[in-house]
């Protein structure tokens, strides 16, 4: 299937779906969780980097 033939099909599939966010997902909780994980990874990386 070529790209030109796939575009209308994908557009139709994207427009048909109900879409939207899941009701149980809070953007603040998701963002806070991601921030916590990134800060934890930064802490672990800086603690194990003894090259300096």
N, C-alpha and C positions, 0 to 999 in steps of 0.2 A: 504494500500500500504506500503510495507516494505521500509526500507532505501535503500537497494540494488536495488530495482526496481525503486525507485524514482530518483536515481543519474543520470542515462542516460537521463531521461526525462528532468530533470533540466539543465543538460549540453547542451542538444539540444536547450532548450528555451533560455539559456544564449548566445549561439553562433548565434542564428538566429536574435536577435534584432539588430536594427541599432546602439544602444549604443551611447556613447559619451555624452558630456555635452550639455545642452541647450545653444543656442547662446546668449540669453539675460542674462545669469548668469555669472557675473564676479567673479573670485575667490577672488580678492582683496576686492570687495564690500561685498561679503559674509563673508569673514574672518574679515573684519573691523566691520561689523555689529554684528557678534558674539562676538568679543572682546568688543565692546561698551556695549552690553547687559550684558556680564559677569562683566565688571567693574561697571556698574550701580547696578547690584545685590550685588556686594561686598560693594559698598558704602552704599546701603540701609541696608545691614546686619550689618555693623559696626556702623552705626548711631543708630540703634534700640537696639544694644546689650549694655545695661547699667549695666551689672552684674559686671563689673570690678571696 
